[in-house]
Amino acid sequence: MKPFLFALFSLVAITSQAQYISGFQQEYFYGNLPSAKVEAMGMADVAVGGSVASIFFNSAGLSSIEEQEAYISTSAPFYVLENSRYLFLGYARRINPWLVTSLSINRFSIGATSFGVNLNGNNYLVTKGVTTNYALSAAASPIDNLSVGLNVNIFRWNIFEDISASHALHLDVGAQYKIELPDIGTIIHHAQLGVSLNNFTSNSITWSVPNEIEGSNELPFIGRFGAAYFVKIPVELPKIGEGSIDVTATTEYAPTFNSDEFNTFSIGTEAMLYQMLAVRLGWFNQTIDDFNNSLNLSSIQDFTYGFGLVVPVNKLTKDKFPMLVHIDYTNLQQPPQTTLVRSIPNLSTFSIRAVWTPKTQG
């Protein structure tokens, strides 16, 4: 286990400004995602979107929000950090027919731990261990079928109790394009392309340690490129009536441009029955840094799955509360990053979305 823990918490104080150093904030940028749905679909979302959590993958995904949405997601732990926890809070609102804006907070806390970091050859005990990202996001639809988005992020890192937190500003951009397809009888379908560039400005963060030594790391410059296919198939079940099965299939490639590691290929699918019950499956492969240690792995891969339930509050209350509540859950194993540790079946992610819908006319 020691090679893995060293890889996870070691940092290098002298770094190149053109290279993201593996091990730095791996748990935030490449750890648990702020969406149980996306976790279950193999981590692929750049061409899908549709919720506040979309900003983590592609800010243009906000554009399909109808009125407003409140979102909360929690996940734990990150590998062997049993006391760690992720928390994502977000709110989005449509301003006019072509513009949606959002505010969100994404936080990772290591919790009580005895781990330390190695900075410039010196070991320091982590006494804080909190990473927080604040994002102001907007998505616009300048022309039919095209959406573009922007995130303005303030990244905050605090690992020592008596040292002021470090901050960095970075920007993300993204786009989605919908491809209309002719109906096949009663079947409605379309395709969608997505692309995003996270930290395309290649910003860095500078931090201090207790003996006043300063270090600097460039944040990862992550690209995401993907395609999705959506199909609505009408069905009619006895005692239930008419409805549909909505199927989404997507694939994504996400390279890290300023690193030789953390290149991810994902595929995912979702089937939703009567717009109420969803089943999700996925698979991913991600290259990682083995730190030139034969006990560490150079890539991880795994199958993913999860479930979702939509509570039609609008129908249950006869539009007194015009909203849908999406409840998403996944419980997965975490694939090992070293030959010394087997898969750890303890990754649990839970998300709730409250989506306001237009009131029924008449």
Disulfide bonds with the S-S distance in Angstrom:
none
